[in-house]
Structures are given as C-alpha cells and as structure tokens.
C-alpha cells in the first residue's frame, strides 16, 4: 500500500509515468549518438546527359543536311530524296533524345513518357529504313544503269518513302495506343515503357533489314568490280589502277556496312536477351553507340556527295572550289 502511494504521488497514472521515463531515456541516448546525415541523391543521371548531348549534336548536324536539300531545288533526284529522308529521321531522333531528357527531369508523367518513346522509336525506325532504301536505290542505279533516270524510278522512290515512313509511324504509335508496360512492369523490356514483345519485334526487324542490306551490298560490290574492270579494259588502264579503284569501292562499302553493324548490333542483341531486371547501365552502354550512327550518317551519305558539297560551299562562301568542280566520279563513290 505504501509503495502504491509513493508511486502515485504525482497524481498521474502509472502507464503515463512509464512512457514518460522511456521517452526521456531514448532522448538522452539519441542526444549522445551523432546524427548520420543522409547521402545526397544524384539529381541527374550522367548517362542521360551524354544522351542529350548526343541528341543535340545529331540535331545540329542533320538540320544542316535537311536545309541544304530543302533550299536547293536541283537536289530532287531520288538519291537526294532518300538522303533527305535519312537526315530528317535522324533530326527527329536527336530532338526526341533532347525532349526525353527535358521531360524526364522537368515534366514527368505517363503521357510524356509515351509520346517521347513513340517519337524515338518512329524516328530511329525511319532512319534504319531510310538506310535500307538508300541501299536499294544504289543497287538499282547500278543494276539498271540505262533506265535508272526515269519517271518510274521517281515513282518507286516516293512509294518507298511513303511505306517506310508509314511503317515507322505505326511502330511509334504502338506504345501510345496501349502496347506498353506502364500497367504491368513484369512485361517491360530494357527500354521502359516498351514491352518485351515490342522490343523483340523491333530487334528481329532490324536483323532482317541488316541481312537484306548485306546481301544488296555484296551484289553492289560485284557490279562495281565488273564495271571497274570494263572501264579499265576500254581505256587501257593498268591492272594496278583497276585494282586500286576496285579496292577503294569495296573498302567504302565495308566501312558503310561495318559502321552500321557496330552501332546497332549491340543494342539489338541486348534487347533480345535482356529485360527490365537487368542493370540500366547495360542499356545505356548499348544504346549510346546506336545514337552515334545518326551522327555518322550525314558524314557517310551526305557530306561525301559532290552535289551536296557544292551546295554547302555555295551557302557558306558563295563559290565552288575549282578542285571540287573538276572532280570526276569514280567507282569508289558508291
């Protein structure tokens, strides 16, 4: 009885006193233990900065090609229409990479994710399809050299452009129209919000187009070698000259195809075997070389072309260098 009186002298319940004592003890202990400051989170992913920088370079470079072709009415041959299509696709791809960076850190929402990934898929698909169309055009220009410059070729070129852009736009609309993994993360591919099936279709389509391009370039190689041999015989060139010219043509084709494969093959194969559970660094490491292909394309397909070089010189300095004006086209210019 006396103990109960001593405990309740304050007039407070026993439970309240026990809780207050425990609170004081924990406060005393916490005051003696130094507070651990949380590590600052990384605000911006460095890989995203690199992709945005790559997108900026892609946009600037390909915008020059688009402006040159659009500004010169003389550059309306099928070859230049396809080069313009390639430059426009790469330009949109660069803009898509920039928009992706802006939306990822300033305007995050499901709608912006879908629109951005749709633009990137459509533009890169159009870029690869334009490369295939350029390869087809080069093969036809050599195989049907006498009838290539005709209305039928122009019509066929417009048909190819409509088909490749229509297909690319449809592929870009798939995530927007509902074929995405925003509701079920287990179906995501290495590129969210693309589904695993969507990425597989894109990868298999790329492998098919690469195989077709490889076959066409092998045929182009044979035609170039045969033409170079015929020219050498007609003009009584030395065998060494014929060998050098042919080797240059084959080397050019090897560089074109090798660059394309080196840029796109890692990401294509990785998309087939990986999914959303894999570390994102592997996705960035394979996707970045694919963007480099859009940087290299203007150098290979546009700036090496004599007519585009002349148009660029006219825009920049208002004249055409004599060395460029007198340069003859050789079999290596394929």
Buried (B, 14 or more C-beta within 10 A) or exposed (E): EEEEEEEEEEEEEEEEEEEEEEEEEEEEEEEEEEEEEEEEEEEEBEBBEEBBBBBBBBBEBBBBBBBBBEEBEEBEBBBBBBBBBBBBBBBBBBBBBBBBBEBBEEEEEEEBBBBBBBBBBBBBBBBBBBBBBBBBBBBBBBEEEEEBEEEEBBEBBEEBBEEBBEBBBEBBBBBBEEBBBBEEEEBBBBBBBBBBEBBBBBBEBBBEBBEEBEEBBEEBBEBBBEBBBEBBEEEEBEEEEBBBBBEBBBEBBEEBBEBBBEBBBBBBBBBBEBBBEEEEEBBBBBBBBBBBBBBBBBEBBBBEBEBBBBBBBBEEEEEBEEEEEEEEEEBBEB
